[in-house]
Amino acid sequence: MTIRLTAAAMALSAAALFAAQAHAQGQTYSLKVTPSTVAWGNYDAAAKPALTVKSGDTVVVDTLLTNNPTGLKANGVPDDQIEASLKDVYANVPAAARGPGGHILTGPIAIEGAEPGDTLEIRILKIDLAIPYAYNGFGPAAGILRDDFPYRRTKIIPLDSARMVARFGPGITLPLHPFFGSMGVAPPPAMGKWDSTPPTIMGGNMDNKELVAGTTLFLPVHAKGALFEVGDGHAGQGNGESDVTALETSLVGTFQFVLHKGETSPYPRAETPTHYIAMGFDDDLAVATVKAVRNMVDFLVTHKGMTRDDAYMLVSVAGDVDITELVDRNKGVHVMMPKAIFAK
């Protein structure tokens, strides 16, 4: 009898394997959300770490959705369902410490020994829902159809954690695939305090829905300690994130950090149980596409020993070029290359 595993089942199997490996090596830490453990709207090489760990260690990280208590209450969320940590952060993080972006990110987490020229491997072991609802919203200054929708609307969407579905509306039920919209490290010091909105060479607000539990993200290190931050939790999303938000919610992520000394990565990349992923970010969607395809070619040359000609051809005949997101100033494109085509 032949047993065929779905991509979701393979991701769950990989997550279980990762979790077992993490349990066997390194220490496990917990990083809660408090006013002193968040970076509000920025990635910064000069930031003070909220936690320092070693390569091989695992951290369970609480995160907050990107909305405020007043807005949630105005849109019908009962006060007892608005997280105390969200209220605490809004009440006690001074205005001077906020921005330039709007995401509340947990961190930074420093990894001992990380230096520019290294690569940080982030194993996404587990992602849990933290609250029983998500929101989706658009406004006049955001989204791909801003001229068609020149007003603001927010919709609260109940989440069923037992069935892992969102109840979008009558007759519409969405499967949940939780992931973090923003995962990144500090940019090079010369870039200063980087706005959390546009993704770039250090990752950040990539909004890549493939990065669920059981997948791995590889980020180039640009600053001492790497300084990983995470947030912008999504219970699910469509490619493109067309109206500027997904199923926005609070999540708890379990990550294992593995430092690769002297292994230079020119750009963020990722792996799922079934695919290699190369990414590209730019304000111009065509340029972002060129970057993503070129980065996949470079990956195939470096990690699969292919010639550049054959790598370019393989992307065309076997790679899927997808729009990651259209709404974060720097648009995102990613190339999905199936692992099954390569000999074991």
C-alpha contacts under 8 A as a table, 3 or more apart, distances in Angstrom:
res1	aa1	res2	aa2	distance
5	L	8	A	7.98
5	L	9	A	5.82
5	L	10	M	6.19
6	T	9	A	5.09
6	T	10	M	6.19
7	A	10	M	5.01
7	A	11	A	6.16
7	A	273	P	7.57
7	A	274	T	6.99
8	A	11	A	5.07
8	A	12	L	6.31
9	A	12	L	5.07
9	A	13	S	6.18
10	M	13	S	4.99
10	M	14	A	6.10
10	M	273	P	6.10
10	M	274	T	7.73
11	A	14	A	5.04
11	A	15	A	6.07
11	A	212	V	7.78
11	A	213	A	6.67
11	A	214	G	4.85
11	A	215	T	7.00
11	A	272	T	7.16
11	A	273	P	5.84
12	L	15	A	4.98
12	L	16	A	6.21
12	L	213	A	7.09
12	L	214	G	6.12
13	S	16	A	5.13
13	S	17	L	6.24
13	S	214	G	7.35
14	A	17	L	5.01
14	A	18	F	6.04
14	A	214	G	4.76
14	A	215	T	7.45
14	A	273	P	6.50
15	A	18	F	5.04
15	A	19	A	6.06
15	A	124	I	7.40
15	A	125	L	5.07
15	A	126	K	6.48
15	A	213	A	5.71
15	A	214	G	3.74
15	A	215	T	7.38
16	A	19	A	5.06
16	A	20	A	6.24
16	A	125	L	7.42
16	A	214	G	7.53
17	L	20	A	5.16
17	L	21	Q	6.24
18	F	21	Q	5.08
18	F	22	A	6.06
18	F	123	R	7.25
18	F	125	L	5.73
18	F	214	G	6.98
19	A	22	A	5.05
19	A	23	H	6.15
19	A	125	L	5.59
19	A	126	K	7.75
20	A	23	H	5.15
20	A	24	A	6.40
21	Q	24	A	5.15
21	Q	25	Q	6.53
22	A	25	Q	5.37
22	A	26	G	6.87
22	A	56	G	7.32
22	A	57	D	7.39
22	A	58	T	6.58
22	A	256	Q	6.55
23	H	26	G	7.39
25	Q	56	G	6.29
25	Q	57	D	7.21
26	G	54	K	7.73
26	G	55	S	7.62
26	G	56	G	4.89
26	G	57	D	4.36
26	G	58	T	6.90
27	Q	56	G	7.54
27	Q	57	D	4.82
27	Q	58	T	6.15
28	T	57	D	5.87
28	T	58	T	4.61
28	T	59	V	5.59
28	T	60	V	7.55
29	Y	57	D	7.77
29	Y	58	T	6.22
29	Y	59	V	4.64
29	Y	60	V	6.20
30	S	59	V	5.50
30	S	60	V	4.72
30	S	61	V	6.09
31	L	37	T	7.76
31	L	51	L	7.51
31	L	59	V	6.85
31	L	60	V	6.10
31	L	61	V	4.86
31	L	62	D	6.35
32	K	37	T	7.31
32	K	61	V	6.24
32	K	62	D	5.19
32	K	63	T	7.82
33	V	36	S	7.97
33	V	37	T	5.84
33	V	38	V	6.63
33	V	62	D	5.79
33	V	63	T	6.40
33	V	64	L	7.64
33	V	85	S	6.30
33	V	106	T	6.55
34	T	37	T	5.23
34	T	38	V	6.63
34	T	85	S	6.38
34	T	88	D	7.06
34	T	89	V	6.19
35	P	38	V	6.02
35	P	88	D	6.84
35	P	89	V	4.82
35	P	92	N	6.08
35	P	93	V	5.49
36	S	50	A	7.33
36	S	93	V	7.92
37	T	50	A	5.24
37	T	106	T	5.95
37	T	107	G	5.58
37	T	108	P	7.55
38	V	50	A	7.81
38	V	104	I	6.44
38	V	105	L	5.40
38	V	106	T	4.42
38	V	107	G	5.41
38	V	108	P	7.50
39	A	42	N	6.17
39	A	43	Y	7.33
39	A	98	R	7.70
39	A	104	I	6.16
39	A	105	L	5.10
39	A	106	T	6.14
39	A	107	G	6.26
39	A	108	P	7.16
39	A	229	E	7.75
40	W	97	A	6.95
40	W	98	R	4.92
40	W	99	G	5.76
40	W	101	G	7.26
40	W	102	G	6.61
40	W	103	H	5.92
40	W	104	I	4.59
40	W	105	L	5.98
41	G	98	R	6.21
41	G	99	G	4.40
41	G	100	P	5.60
41	G	101	G	3.87
41	G	102	G	4.67
41	G	103	H	4.64
41	G	104	I	5.94
41	G	105	L	7.02
41	G	195	D	6.10
41	G	196	S	4.88
41	G	197	T	7.58
42	N	99	G	6.10
42	N	100	P	6.44
42	N	101	G	6.12
42	N	103	H	7.74
42	N	105	L	7.98
42	N	193	K	6.03
42	N	194	W	5.26
42	N	195	D	4.85
42	N	196	S	4.62
43	Y	47	A	7.90
43	Y	184	G	7.73
43	Y	185	V	6.94
43	Y	186	A	5.20
43	Y	187	P	6.80
43	Y	193	K	5.87
43	Y	194	W	5.12
43	Y	195	D	6.83
43	Y	196	S	6.42
43	Y	204	G	7.92
43	Y	229	E	7.49
44	D	47	A	5.38
44	D	186	A	5.13
44	D	187	P	6.44
44	D	189	P	7.42
44	D	192	G	6.22
44	D	193	K	4.59
44	D	194	W	6.14
45	A	186	A	4.93
45	A	187	P	6.15
45	A	188	P	6.60
45	A	189	P	5.29
45	A	192	G	7.14
45	A	193	K	7.44
45	A	223	A	5.76
45	A	224	K	7.65
45	A	227	L	7.26
46	A	189	P	7.25
47	A	108	P	7.28
47	A	227	L	7.95
48	K	108	P	7.19
49	P	52	T	6.55
49	P	107	G	6.67
49	P	108	P	4.87
49	P	109	I	5.61
49	P	110	A	5.80
49	P	227	L	6.82
50	A	107	G	5.37
50	A	108	P	5.41
50	A	109	I	5.92
50	A	110	A	7.83
51	L	107	G	7.19
51	L	108	P	6.89
51	L	109	I	4.96
51	L	110	A	6.23
52	T	109	I	5.69
52	T	110	A	4.56
52	T	111	I	5.81
52	T	112	E	6.78
53	V	57	D	6.27
53	V	109	I	7.32
53	V	110	A	6.26
53	V	111	I	5.10
53	V	112	E	6.11
54	K	57	D	5.60
54	K	111	I	5.38
54	K	112	E	5.16
54	K	113	G	7.94
54	K	257	F	7.79
55	S	111	I	6.42
55	S	112	E	7.02
55	S	257	F	5.63
55	S	258	V	4.74
55	S	259	L	5.37
56	G	256	Q	6.31
56	G	257	F	5.53
56	G	258	V	5.17
56	G	259	L	7.77
57	D	256	Q	5.73
57	D	257	F	5.96
57	D	258	V	7.70
58	T	254	T	6.96
58	T	255	F	5.47
58	T	256	Q	4.17
58	T	257	F	6.41
59	V	254	T	5.73
59	V	255	F	5.41
59	V	256	Q	6.46
60	V	252	V	6.93
60	V	253	G	5.70
60	V	254	T	4.33
60	V	255	F	6.48
61	V	106	T	7.33
61	V	252	V	5.59
61	V	253	G	5.18
61	V	254	T	6.20
61	V	255	F	7.80
62	D	106	T	7.21
62	D	250	S	7.93
62	D	251	L	6.45
62	D	252	V	4.59
62	D	253	G	6.61
63	T	104	I	7.84
63	T	105	L	6.88
63	T	106	T	5.96
63	T	230	V	7.35
63	T	231	G	5.47
63	T	232	D	7.65
63	T	233	G	7.18
63	T	250	S	5.68
63	T	251	L	5.54
63	T	252	V	6.04
63	T	253	G	7.86
64	L	86	L	6.65
64	L	104	I	6.49
64	L	105	L	7.52
64	L	231	G	6.60
64	L	232	D	7.07
64	L	233	G	7.15
64	L	249	T	7.16
64	L	250	S	4.59
64	L	251	L	6.88
65	L	104	I	7.40
65	L	231	G	7.41
65	L	232	D	5.79
65	L	233	G	5.95
65	L	248	E	6.10
65	L	249	T	4.72
65	L	250	S	4.54
65	L	251	L	7.78
66	T	102	G	7.19
66	T	103	H	5.63
66	T	104	I	6.36
66	T	232	D	6.11
66	T	248	E	7.08
66	T	249	T	7.59
67	N	71	G	6.76
67	N	72	L	6.95
68	N	71	G	5.37
68	N	72	L	6.27
68	N	86	L	7.33
68	N	87	K	7.84
68	N	90	Y	7.26
69	P	72	L	5.17
69	P	73	K	6.13
69	P	82	I	6.49
69	P	86	L	6.97
69	P	87	K	6.22
69	P	90	Y	7.97
70	T	73	K	5.24
70	T	74	A	6.13
71	G	74	A	5.08
71	G	75	N	6.30
72	L	75	N	5.21
72	L	76	G	6.56
72	L	77	V	5.46
72	L	82	I	7.49
73	K	76	G	5.24
73	K	77	V	4.85
73	K	78	P	6.32
73	K	79	D	6.49
73	K	82	I	7.89
74	A	77	V	7.35
75	N	154	T	6.99
75	N	155	K	7.31
75	N	156	I	6.95
76	G	156	I	7.46
77	V	81	Q	6.56
77	V	82	I	7.03
77	V	156	I	7.55
78	P	81	Q	5.41
78	P	82	I	6.87
79	D	82	I	5.33
80	D	83	E	7.49
81	Q	131	I	7.47
82	I	86	L	7.25
82	I	87	K	7.64
83	E	86	L	5.24
83	E	87	K	6.59
84	A	87	K	5.12
84	A	88	D	6.10
85	S	88	D	4.91
85	S	89	V	6.10
86	L	89	V	5.22
86	L	90	Y	6.23
87	K	90	Y	5.26
87	K	91	A	6.04
88	D	91	A	5.13
88	D	92	N	5.93
89	V	92	N	5.30
89	V	93	V	5.56
90	Y	93	V	6.02
93	V	97	A	6.64
93	V	98	R	7.44
94	P	97	A	5.52
94	P	98	R	6.98
95	A	98	R	5.31
98	R	101	G	7.73
98	R	102	G	7.80
99	G	102	G	6.06
99	G	195	D	6.95
99	G	196	S	7.97
100	P	194	W	7.70
100	P	195	D	5.18
100	P	196	S	7.28
101	G	195	D	4.95
101	G	196	S	4.92
101	G	197	T	5.64
102	G	196	S	7.06
102	G	197	T	7.46
103	H	196	S	6.41
103	H	197	T	7.61
103	H	231	G	7.15
103	H	232	D	6.35
104	I	231	G	6.43
104	I	232	D	7.21
105	L	182	S	7.95
105	L	229	E	5.92
105	L	230	V	5.21
105	L	231	G	4.59
105	L	232	D	7.19
106	T	229	E	5.59
106	T	230	V	5.44
106	T	231	G	6.20
107	G	227	L	7.51
107	G	228	F	6.54
107	G	229	E	4.76
107	G	230	V	6.91
108	P	227	L	4.85
108	P	228	F	5.13
108	P	229	E	4.93
109	I	225	G	7.96
109	I	226	A	7.84
109	I	227	L	5.05
109	I	228	F	4.95
109	I	229	E	6.50
110	A	225	G	4.54
110	A	226	A	5.88
110	A	227	L	4.59
110	A	228	F	6.51
111	I	114	A	5.77
111	I	225	G	4.87
111	I	226	A	6.32
111	I	227	L	7.12
111	I	257	F	7.74
111	I	259	L	7.72
112	E	225	G	5.83
113	G	224	K	7.60
113	G	225	G	6.39
114	A	118	D	6.52
114	A	120	L	7.91
114	A	221	V	7.06
114	A	223	A	7.75
114	A	224	K	5.71
114	A	225	G	4.63
114	A	226	A	5.75
114	A	259	L	6.85
114	A	261	K	7.42
115	E	118	D	5.84
115	E	221	V	6.23
115	E	222	H	6.87
115	E	223	A	5.89
115	E	224	K	4.69
115	E	225	G	6.25
115	E	226	A	6.80
116	P	220	P	7.73
116	P	221	V	4.95
116	P	222	H	4.43
116	P	223	A	5.43
116	P	224	K	6.62
116	P	226	A	7.92
117	G	220	P	7.06
117	G	221	V	6.04
117	G	222	H	6.95
117	G	261	K	7.67
117	G	262	G	5.72
117	G	263	E	6.58
117	G	264	T	5.04
117	G	265	S	7.63
118	D	220	P	6.30
118	D	221	V	5.33
118	D	259	L	7.24
118	D	260	H	5.79
118	D	261	K	4.87
118	D	262	G	4.79
118	D	263	E	5.06
118	D	264	T	5.36
118	D	265	S	7.46
119	T	218	F	6.61
119	T	219	L	5.73
119	T	220	P	4.65
119	T	221	V	5.47
119	T	259	L	6.19
119	T	260	H	5.12
119	T	261	K	6.72
119	T	262	G	7.42
119	T	263	E	5.63
119	T	264	T	5.88
119	T	265	S	6.02
120	L	218	F	5.69
120	L	219	L	5.26
120	L	220	P	6.30
120	L	221	V	6.45
120	L	226	A	7.52
120	L	257	F	6.92
120	L	258	V	6.05
120	L	259	L	4.86
120	L	260	H	6.18
121	E	216	T	6.89
121	E	217	L	5.87
121	E	218	F	4.60
121	E	219	L	6.59
121	E	257	F	5.80
121	E	258	V	4.98
121	E	259	L	6.13
121	E	260	H	7.32
122	I	216	T	5.63
122	I	217	L	5.08
122	I	218	F	6.23
122	I	219	L	7.96
122	I	255	F	6.35
122	I	256	Q	5.85
122	I	257	F	4.94
122	I	258	V	6.55
123	R	214	G	7.34
123	R	215	T	6.41
123	R	216	T	4.58
123	R	217	L	6.56
123	R	255	F	5.49
123	R	256	Q	5.02
123	R	257	F	6.42
123	R	258	V	7.89
124	I	127	I	7.63
124	I	211	L	7.85
124	I	212	V	7.10
124	I	213	A	5.14
124	I	214	G	5.73
124	I	215	T	5.65
124	I	216	T	5.86
124	I	217	L	7.73
124	I	253	G	7.38
124	I	254	T	6.28
124	I	255	F	4.89
124	I	256	Q	6.79
125	L	213	A	5.40
125	L	214	G	5.61
125	L	215	T	7.64
125	L	253	G	7.65
125	L	254	T	5.39
125	L	255	F	5.56
125	L	256	Q	7.01
126	K	213	A	4.89
126	K	214	G	7.12
126	K	253	G	5.78
126	K	254	T	5.00
126	K	255	F	7.28
127	I	178	P	6.54
127	I	179	F	7.02
127	I	212	V	7.43
127	I	213	A	5.83
127	I	251	L	6.67
127	I	252	V	5.68
127	I	253	G	4.53
127	I	254	T	6.37
128	D	178	P	7.54
128	D	251	L	5.64
128	D	252	V	5.06
128	D	253	G	6.45
129	L	132	P	7.46
129	L	161	S	7.21
129	L	178	P	7.59
129	L	235	A	7.56
129	L	249	T	7.77
129	L	250	S	6.57
129	L	251	L	4.82
129	L	252	V	6.41
130	A	249	T	7.78
130	A	250	S	5.36
130	A	251	L	4.96
130	A	252	V	6.22
131	I	134	A	7.91
131	I	249	T	7.14
131	I	250	S	6.25
131	I	251	L	7.70
132	P	158	P	6.10
132	P	159	L	5.00
132	P	160	D	6.78
132	P	161	S	7.29
133	Y	156	I	6.75
133	Y	157	I	5.51
133	Y	158	P	4.35
133	Y	159	L	4.84
133	Y	249	T	6.73
134	A	156	I	5.92
134	A	157	I	5.11
134	A	158	P	6.39
134	A	159	L	6.79
134	A	235	A	7.26
134	A	247	L	5.31
134	A	248	E	5.02
134	A	249	T	4.65
134	A	250	S	7.98
135	Y	154	T	6.71
135	Y	155	K	5.47
135	Y	156	I	4.48
135	Y	157	I	5.57
135	Y	246	A	7.68
135	Y	247	L	5.61
135	Y	248	E	5.14
135	Y	249	T	6.80
136	N	154	T	5.73
136	N	155	K	5.34
136	N	156	I	6.75
136	N	157	I	7.59
136	N	245	T	5.66
136	N	246	A	5.85
136	N	247	L	5.65
136	N	248	E	6.25
137	G	152	R	7.36
137	G	153	R	5.48
137	G	154	T	4.11
137	G	155	K	6.15
137	G	243	D	7.27
137	G	244	V	7.53
137	G	245	T	6.08
138	F	142	A	6.57
138	F	143	G	6.57
138	F	151	Y	7.81
138	F	152	R	5.64
138	F	153	R	5.69
138	F	154	T	6.70
138	F	243	D	5.61
138	F	244	V	6.38
138	F	245	T	7.05
139	G	142	A	5.59
139	G	143	G	7.36
139	G	146	R	7.29
139	G	149	F	7.38
139	G	150	P	6.73
139	G	151	Y	5.43
139	G	152	R	4.09
139	G	153	R	6.57
140	P	143	G	7.99
140	P	146	R	5.50
140	P	147	D	7.45
140	P	149	F	6.44
140	P	150	P	4.25
140	P	151	Y	4.92
140	P	152	R	6.18
141	A	146	R	6.33
141	A	150	P	7.68
142	A	146	R	5.87
142	A	243	D	7.00
142	A	244	V	6.12
142	A	327	V	7.09
143	G	146	R	5.45
143	G	242	S	5.73
143	G	243	D	4.03
143	G	244	V	4.65
143	G	326	L	7.94
143	G	327	V	5.77
144	I	242	S	5.54
144	I	243	D	6.02
144	I	244	V	7.55
144	I	326	L	6.93
144	I	327	V	6.54
145	L	148	D	5.28
145	L	149	F	6.35
145	L	242	S	7.82
145	L	243	D	7.14
146	R	149	F	5.13
146	R	150	P	5.72
147	D	150	P	5.59
149	F	152	R	7.81
157	I	166	A	6.64
157	I	167	R	6.24
157	I	168	F	5.65
157	I	247	L	7.79
158	P	166	A	5.85
158	P	167	R	5.61
158	P	168	F	7.32
159	L	164	M	7.28
159	L	165	V	6.05
159	L	166	A	4.51
159	L	167	R	6.45
160	D	163	R	5.62
160	D	164	M	5.45
160	D	165	V	5.32
160	D	166	A	6.08
160	D	167	R	7.65
161	S	164	M	4.61
161	S	165	V	6.85
164	M	175	P	6.20
164	M	176	L	5.31
165	V	173	T	6.38
165	V	174	L	5.31
165	V	175	P	4.45
165	V	176	L	5.06
166	A	173	T	5.71
166	A	174	L	4.96
166	A	175	P	6.40
166	A	176	L	6.53
167	R	170	P	7.74
167	R	172	I	6.39
167	R	173	T	4.85
167	R	174	L	6.50
168	F	172	I	5.58
168	F	173	T	5.87
168	F	174	L	6.82
169	G	172	I	5.22
169	G	173	T	7.24
175	P	236	G	7.63
176	L	235	A	5.54
176	L	236	G	5.34
177	H	209	K	7.78
177	H	212	V	6.71
177	H	235	A	5.68
177	H	236	G	4.91
177	H	237	Q	7.92
178	P	212	V	6.10
178	P	213	A	7.86
178	P	233	G	7.37
178	P	234	H	5.53
178	P	235	A	4.06
178	P	236	G	5.48
178	P	251	L	7.90
179	F	209	K	6.35
179	F	210	E	7.78
179	F	211	L	5.87
179	F	212	V	4.87
179	F	213	A	7.37
179	F	233	G	6.16
179	F	234	H	5.42
179	F	235	A	6.48
179	F	236	G	7.10
180	F	183	M	6.64
180	F	207	D	7.18
180	F	211	L	7.37
180	F	212	V	7.82
180	F	230	V	7.03
180	F	231	G	5.91
180	F	232	D	5.70
180	F	233	G	4.52
180	F	234	H	5.82
180	F	251	L	7.93
181	G	204	G	7.93
181	G	205	N	5.61
181	G	206	M	5.93
181	G	207	D	4.04
181	G	208	N	6.49
181	G	209	K	7.64
181	G	231	G	6.70
181	G	232	D	4.97
181	G	233	G	5.84
181	G	234	H	6.37
182	S	203	G	7.64
182	S	204	G	4.81
182	S	205	N	4.03
182	S	206	M	5.87
182	S	207	D	6.42
182	S	229	E	7.83
182	S	230	V	5.55
182	S	231	G	5.33
182	S	232	D	5.50
182	S	233	G	7.68
183	M	203	G	6.28
183	M	204	G	4.88
183	M	205	N	6.58
183	M	206	M	7.40
183	M	228	F	7.23
183	M	229	E	5.86
183	M	230	V	4.54
183	M	231	G	6.76
184	G	202	M	5.65
184	G	203	G	4.54
184	G	204	G	4.14
184	G	205	N	7.59
184	G	219	L	7.33
184	G	228	F	5.57
184	G	229	E	5.58
184	G	230	V	6.68
185	V	202	M	5.50
185	V	203	G	6.82
185	V	204	G	7.16
185	V	219	L	7.28
185	V	221	V	7.00
185	V	222	H	7.71
185	V	226	A	5.55
185	V	227	L	5.13
185	V	228	F	4.30
185	V	229	E	6.20
186	A	189	P	7.99
186	A	202	M	6.54
186	A	221	V	7.70
186	A	222	H	6.49
186	A	223	A	6.19
186	A	226	A	6.10
186	A	227	L	5.47
186	A	228	F	6.82
187	P	191	M	6.31
187	P	192	G	7.57
187	P	194	W	7.08
187	P	201	I	7.54
187	P	202	M	5.65
187	P	222	H	5.64
187	P	223	A	6.81
188	P	191	M	5.64
188	P	192	G	7.51
188	P	222	H	4.84
188	P	223	A	5.88
189	P	192	G	5.49
189	P	222	H	7.75
189	P	223	A	6.81
191	M	194	W	6.59
195	D	198	P	6.76
196	S	199	P	7.42
196	S	204	G	6.52
196	S	205	N	6.37
197	T	204	G	7.77
197	T	205	N	5.88
197	T	328	D	5.69
197	T	329	R	7.36
198	P	204	G	7.37
198	P	205	N	6.11
198	P	206	M	7.90
198	P	328	D	5.09
198	P	329	R	5.56
198	P	330	N	5.04
198	P	331	K	7.85
199	P	202	M	7.43
199	P	203	G	5.51
199	P	204	G	4.92
199	P	205	N	4.81
199	P	206	M	5.38
199	P	281	F	6.50
199	P	328	D	7.39
199	P	330	N	6.21
199	P	332	G	7.80
200	T	203	G	5.41
200	T	204	G	6.82
200	T	281	F	5.86
200	T	282	D	7.66
200	T	330	N	7.53
201	I	220	P	7.65
201	I	266	P	7.66
201	I	267	Y	5.44
201	I	268	P	6.50
202	M	219	L	6.36
202	M	220	P	6.45
202	M	221	V	7.54
202	M	222	H	7.56
202	M	267	Y	7.32
202	M	268	P	6.74
203	G	206	M	6.21
203	G	219	L	6.79
203	G	268	P	5.94
205	N	232	D	7.92
205	N	328	D	7.60
206	M	324	T	7.56
206	M	325	E	7.61
206	M	332	G	6.87
207	D	241	E	7.86
207	D	324	T	6.66
207	D	325	E	6.46
208	N	211	L	6.06
208	N	239	N	7.70
208	N	324	T	5.66
208	N	325	E	7.57
209	K	212	V	6.95
209	K	236	G	7.15
209	K	237	Q	6.29
209	K	238	G	7.43
209	K	239	N	7.09
209	K	324	T	7.71
210	E	215	T	7.90
210	E	272	T	7.44
211	L	215	T	5.77
211	L	216	T	7.31
211	L	217	L	7.58
211	L	270	A	7.81
211	L	272	T	7.49
212	V	215	T	5.94
214	G	272	T	6.92
214	G	273	P	7.18
215	T	270	A	7.38
215	T	271	E	5.78
215	T	272	T	4.53
215	T	273	P	6.66
216	T	270	A	5.53
216	T	271	E	5.23
216	T	272	T	6.52
217	L	268	P	7.38
217	L	269	R	6.11
217	L	270	A	4.36
217	L	271	E	6.60
218	F	265	S	7.89
218	F	268	P	5.73
218	F	269	R	5.31
218	F	270	A	5.72
219	L	265	S	6.94
219	L	267	Y	6.84
219	L	268	P	4.77
219	L	269	R	6.83
220	P	264	T	6.61
220	P	265	S	5.00
220	P	266	P	6.46
220	P	267	Y	6.32
220	P	268	P	6.53
221	V	224	K	7.83
221	V	226	A	5.28
222	H	226	A	6.54
223	A	226	A	5.30
223	A	227	L	7.44
224	K	227	L	7.58
232	D	248	E	7.11
232	D	249	T	7.55
232	D	250	S	7.64
233	G	248	E	5.92
233	G	249	T	5.26
233	G	250	S	5.40
233	G	251	L	5.54
234	H	237	Q	6.90
234	H	246	A	6.14
234	H	247	L	5.18
234	H	248	E	4.73
234	H	249	T	5.55
234	H	250	S	7.56
234	H	251	L	7.70
235	A	246	A	7.73
235	A	247	L	5.19
235	A	248	E	6.50
235	A	249	T	6.35
236	G	246	A	6.45
236	G	247	L	5.38
237	Q	241	E	6.47
237	Q	246	A	4.93
237	Q	247	L	6.21
238	G	241	E	5.71
238	G	242	S	8.00
238	G	246	A	7.44
239	N	242	S	7.94
239	N	322	D	7.58
239	N	323	I	6.10
239	N	324	T	5.20
239	N	325	E	6.17
240	G	323	I	5.69
240	G	324	T	5.19
240	G	325	E	3.75
240	G	326	L	5.22
240	G	327	V	7.59
241	E	244	V	5.57
241	E	245	T	6.00
241	E	246	A	6.06
241	E	324	T	7.70
241	E	325	E	5.37
241	E	326	L	6.65
241	E	327	V	6.98
242	S	245	T	7.46
242	S	325	E	7.25
242	S	326	L	6.43
242	S	327	V	6.74
243	D	327	V	7.56
244	V	326	L	7.99
244	V	327	V	5.47
244	V	328	D	7.56
245	T	248	E	6.70
260	H	263	E	5.67
265	S	268	P	7.19
267	Y	279	M	7.48
267	Y	295	N	7.42
268	P	278	A	7.24
268	P	279	M	6.47
269	R	276	Y	7.89
269	R	277	I	5.69
269	R	278	A	4.92
269	R	279	M	6.08
270	A	276	Y	6.17
270	A	277	I	4.96
270	A	278	A	6.72
271	E	274	T	7.70
271	E	275	H	5.81
271	E	276	Y	4.61
271	E	277	I	5.78
272	T	275	H	5.13
272	T	276	Y	6.47
272	T	277	I	7.83
274	T	338	P	5.91
274	T	339	K	5.52
274	T	340	A	7.05
275	H	336	M	5.97
275	H	337	M	5.25
275	H	338	P	4.40
275	H	339	K	5.11
276	Y	336	M	5.87
276	Y	337	M	5.09
276	Y	338	P	6.46
276	Y	339	K	6.65
277	I	296	M	7.41
277	I	334	H	6.43
277	I	335	V	5.51
277	I	336	M	4.90
277	I	337	M	6.40
278	A	292	A	5.63
278	A	293	V	7.34
278	A	295	N	5.75
278	A	296	M	5.08
278	A	299	F	7.73
278	A	334	H	5.48
278	A	335	V	5.20
278	A	336	M	6.97
279	M	291	K	7.14
279	M	292	A	4.50
279	M	293	V	7.85
279	M	295	N	6.81
279	M	296	M	7.79
279	M	332	G	7.19
279	M	333	V	5.82
279	M	334	H	4.32
279	M	335	V	6.47
280	G	288	A	4.69
280	G	289	T	6.18
280	G	290	V	7.39
280	G	291	K	4.68
280	G	292	A	4.05
280	G	293	V	7.80
280	G	295	N	7.49
280	G	332	G	5.80
280	G	333	V	5.26
280	G	334	H	6.24
281	F	285	L	7.95
281	F	287	V	7.82
281	F	288	A	4.67
281	F	289	T	7.87
281	F	291	K	7.15
281	F	292	A	7.69
281	F	330	N	5.59
281	F	331	K	5.50
281	F	332	G	4.68
281	F	333	V	6.54
282	D	285	L	6.41
282	D	287	V	6.14
282	D	288	A	4.73
282	D	329	R	7.80
282	D	330	N	4.42
282	D	331	K	5.36
282	D	332	G	6.85
283	D	287	V	7.79
283	D	288	A	7.42
283	D	329	R	5.60
283	D	330	N	4.09
283	D	331	K	5.47
284	D	287	V	5.29
284	D	288	A	6.27
284	D	330	N	7.31
284	D	331	K	6.84
285	L	288	A	4.98
285	L	289	T	6.19
285	L	326	L	7.97
285	L	331	K	5.80
285	L	332	G	7.31
285	L	333	V	7.63
286	A	289	T	5.08
286	A	290	V	6.36
287	V	290	V	5.02
287	V	291	K	6.26
288	A	291	K	5.10
288	A	292	A	6.23
288	A	331	K	6.68
288	A	332	G	6.23
288	A	333	V	5.90
289	T	292	A	5.12
289	T	293	V	6.19
289	T	321	V	7.82
289	T	332	G	7.91
289	T	333	V	5.57
289	T	334	H	7.59
290	V	293	V	5.33
290	V	294	R	5.98
291	K	294	R	5.11
291	K	295	N	5.92
292	A	295	N	5.08
292	A	296	M	6.28
292	A	333	V	6.11
292	A	334	H	5.64
292	A	335	V	6.20
293	V	296	M	5.15
293	V	297	V	6.26
293	V	315	V	7.34
293	V	321	V	7.78
293	V	334	H	7.90
293	V	335	V	6.51
294	R	297	V	5.01
294	R	298	D	6.16
295	N	298	D	4.99
295	N	299	F	6.11
296	M	299	F	4.93
296	M	300	L	6.19
296	M	315	V	7.45
296	M	335	V	6.81
297	V	300	L	5.23
297	V	301	V	6.26
297	V	308	R	6.56
297	V	311	A	5.23
297	V	312	Y	5.69
297	V	315	V	7.25
298	D	301	V	5.14
298	D	302	T	6.06
298	D	308	R	7.59
299	F	302	T	5.17
299	F	303	H	5.65
299	F	304	K	7.38
300	L	303	H	5.40
300	L	304	K	4.86
300	L	305	G	6.58
300	L	306	M	5.94
300	L	311	A	5.90
301	V	304	K	5.69
301	V	305	G	4.95
301	V	306	M	4.57
301	V	307	T	5.91
301	V	308	R	6.16
301	V	311	A	6.62
302	T	305	G	5.81
302	T	306	M	7.56
306	M	310	D	6.34
306	M	311	A	5.93
307	T	310	D	5.35
307	T	311	A	6.07
308	R	311	A	4.99
308	R	312	Y	6.07
309	D	312	Y	5.31
309	D	313	M	6.32
310	D	313	M	5.02
310	D	314	L	6.03
311	A	314	L	5.04
311	A	315	V	6.34
312	Y	315	V	5.31
312	Y	316	S	6.61
313	M	316	S	5.18
313	M	317	V	6.38
314	L	317	V	5.19
314	L	318	A	5.65
314	L	319	G	6.91
315	V	318	A	5.46
315	V	319	G	4.44
315	V	320	D	7.63
315	V	337	M	7.37
316	S	319	G	5.96
318	A	337	M	6.61
318	A	338	P	7.44
319	G	335	V	6.19
319	G	336	M	5.49
319	G	337	M	4.74
319	G	338	P	7.25
320	D	335	V	5.45
320	D	336	M	5.04
320	D	337	M	6.69
321	V	333	V	7.04
321	V	334	H	5.89
321	V	335	V	4.48
321	V	336	M	6.51
322	D	333	V	5.73
322	D	334	H	5.39
322	D	335	V	6.18
322	D	336	M	7.65
323	I	326	L	7.36
323	I	332	G	6.14
323	I	333	V	4.55
323	I	334	H	6.44
324	T	331	K	7.59
324	T	332	G	4.87
324	T	333	V	4.97
324	T	334	H	6.19
325	E	328	D	7.13
325	E	331	K	5.73
325	E	332	G	5.06
325	E	333	V	7.16
326	L	329	R	7.56
326	L	330	N	7.72
326	L	331	K	4.84
326	L	332	G	6.57
327	V	330	N	7.51
327	V	331	K	6.41
328	D	331	K	6.03
338	P	341	I	6.22
339	K	342	F	5.86
340	A	343	A	7.59
